[in-house]
Amino acid sequence: MTRKPLLSLFPTLLLSAAVLAAGCAKKEEPAAAPAAEPAATPAEPAAAAPATPSPEAPAGAKVFFVDLKDGAEVSSPLVVKFGIEGIEIAPAGDEKPGTGHHHLIIDAELSPPDAPVPANEHYIHFGKGQTETTLTLTPGPHTLQLAFANYLHVPFNPPLASDKITVIVK
């Protein structure tokens, strides 16, 4: 076996070090897009992720507001309680058939049935299985609707949603 002098290996070592350094270099993340201005009119759901099959809703399952009626005059902050019948609550990520969690839709429309519910100021997720929240709303009318979705935030088919109600904040 012949030995090469150490100096003759220098170009190979230099090239190997450059390749290794390039592979370990921290990559720059693209700058985040600026936040959108709040909508002045009821929000439409944003363009959603690719279609995801909706889970079948259990027969007779219902989602509703507890102690909050359409046209109610309320003060802010407002405690909103969520009710269900015929289905169980489980946290997001818990893949248990026949279960799901609440989403509160404020001043917006139901999201498409074949994509996860968006997450923004109009679509509030309760993925830990919460059954109530306290809302701070500006004075005036606001629409509220509950939507129940599976562990991936995908709505059931047919949709498990409450009636859309309007509350007037004093």
ZITA-V973501 format. One record per residue. SS is DSSP state (H for helix, E for strand, - for the rest). Layout:
SS
SS
This chain:
-
-
-
-
-
H
H
H
H
H
H
H
H
H
H
H
H
H
H
H
H
H
H
H
-
-
-
-
-
-
-
-
-
-
-
-
-
-
-
-
-
-
E
-
-
-
-
-
-
-
-
-
-
-
-
E
-
-
-
-
-
E
E
E
E
E
-
-
-
-
-
-
E
E
-
-
-
E
E
E
E
E
E
E
E
-
-
E
E
-
-
-
-
-
-
-
-
-
E
E
E
E
E
E
E
E
-
E
-
-
-
-
-
-
-
E
-
-
-
E
-
-
E
E
E
-
-
-
-
-
-
E
E
E
E
-
-
-
-
E
E
E
E
E
E
E
E
E
E
-
-
-
-
E
E
E
E
E
E
E
E
-
-
-
E
E
E
E
E
-
